[in-house]
Amino acid sequence: MSDVGLTSIEDLRAMAPIEAGTLGHHTVLDTPSARVVVLAFESGHLMKEHRAPRPLLLQALDGHLRITADDRTVDLRPGGLLYLPASMTHAVEAVQPSRLCLTLLSG
């Protein structure tokens, strides 16, 4: 998708089923100013330390996620929001089956 006008997505969760044995990775919006990806985690899945080249907004759509970054651990649940600056090393653990809305912002 591109920045051509108003874009509406009715249900991000429906676009990202949680499947056993795999990390779901679903790009739901891709524009010059932001890229939105929904990650679908089964309980216990650990995304090891990594970094993104752009600033991130992380929002739990459901479940319970544990984010470790900058020598801190944050429990992220629906309604919570976490901002990470570009290139900050972080890890994500699914405490419960969860879907994470990840927005990569333009730098």
C-alpha positions as CSV (number, residue, x, y, z in Angstrom):
1,M,0.0,0.0,0.0
2,S,1.1,3.6,-0.5
3,D,0.2,7.0,0.9
4,V,-2.8,7.5,-1.4
5,G,-5.3,8.5,1.2
6,L,-7.4,7.2,4.0
7,T,-6.7,3.5,4.8
8,S,-8.8,1.5,7.2
9,I,-8.2,-1.9,8.6
10,E,-11.2,-3.3,10.5
11,D,-9.5,-6.1,12.6
12,L,-5.8,-6.5,12.8
13,R,-6.2,-9.7,14.8
14,A,-8.1,-11.4,12.0
15,M,-5.2,-10.8,9.6
16,A,-2.7,-12.6,12.0
17,P,-3.7,-16.0,13.2
18,I,-1.7,-17.6,16.0
19,E,-0.3,-20.8,14.7
20,A,1.6,-23.5,16.7
21,G,5.3,-23.9,15.9
22,T,5.8,-20.6,14.0
23,L,6.0,-16.9,14.5
24,G,3.4,-15.2,12.3
25,H,4.7,-12.1,10.5
26,H,2.0,-10.2,8.7
27,T,2.6,-6.8,7.1
28,V,-0.7,-5.1,7.2
29,L,0.3,-1.6,6.0
30,D,3.4,-0.3,4.2
31,T,3.7,3.4,3.4
32,P,6.6,5.8,3.1
33,S,5.9,7.2,6.6
34,A,5.1,3.9,8.5
35,R,5.1,0.2,8.2
36,V,2.8,-1.8,10.4
37,V,3.4,-5.5,11.1
38,V,1.4,-7.8,13.3
39,L,3.4,-10.6,14.9
40,A,1.5,-13.6,16.2
41,F,3.2,-15.6,19.0
42,E,2.3,-18.9,20.5
43,S,2.8,-19.0,24.3
44,G,6.5,-19.4,25.3
45,H,7.9,-18.1,22.0
46,L,11.0,-16.0,22.5
47,M,12.2,-13.6,19.8
48,K,15.9,-13.2,20.8
49,E,17.7,-9.9,21.0
50,H,17.6,-7.9,17.8
51,R,17.4,-4.3,16.7
52,A,15.4,-2.4,14.1
53,P,16.9,0.4,12.0
54,R,13.8,2.6,12.6
55,P,12.0,3.8,15.7
56,L,9.3,1.4,16.9
57,L,5.9,1.6,18.5
58,L,4.8,-1.7,20.1
59,Q,1.2,-2.4,21.1
60,A,-0.3,-5.7,22.4
61,L,-3.5,-6.6,20.6
62,D,-4.1,-9.5,22.9
63,G,-2.3,-11.8,25.3
64,H,0.7,-10.8,27.4
65,L,4.2,-10.0,26.1
66,R,7.4,-9.4,28.0
67,I,9.8,-6.9,26.3
68,T,13.4,-6.5,27.4
69,A,15.3,-3.4,26.3
70,D,17.7,-0.9,27.8
71,D,18.3,-3.0,30.9
72,R,14.5,-3.0,31.7
73,T,11.7,-5.5,31.3
74,V,8.2,-4.3,30.5
75,D,5.1,-6.4,30.6
76,L,3.0,-5.4,27.6
77,R,-0.7,-6.1,27.7
78,P,-3.6,-4.9,25.5
79,G,-4.0,-1.1,26.0
80,G,-0.2,-0.7,26.6
81,L,2.2,1.1,24.3
82,L,6.0,1.0,24.2
83,Y,8.3,3.2,22.2
84,L,11.8,2.1,21.2
85,P,14.3,4.4,19.5
86,A,16.0,3.3,16.3
87,S,18.7,0.5,16.8
88,M,17.8,-0.2,20.4
89,T,18.5,-3.9,21.2
90,H,15.4,-5.7,22.4
91,A,13.9,-9.1,22.9
92,V,10.2,-10.2,23.0
93,E,8.8,-13.2,24.9
94,A,5.1,-14.3,24.7
95,V,3.9,-15.1,28.2
96,Q,0.5,-16.1,26.7
97,P,-0.6,-16.6,23.1
98,S,-0.3,-13.0,21.8
99,R,-0.4,-10.7,18.9
100,L,1.8,-7.6,18.7
101,C,1.2,-4.6,16.5
102,L,4.6,-3.3,15.5
103,T,4.8,0.1,13.8
104,L,8.1,1.1,12.2
105,L,8.2,4.8,12.0
106,S,10.1,6.8,9.3
107,G,13.4,7.9,10.8
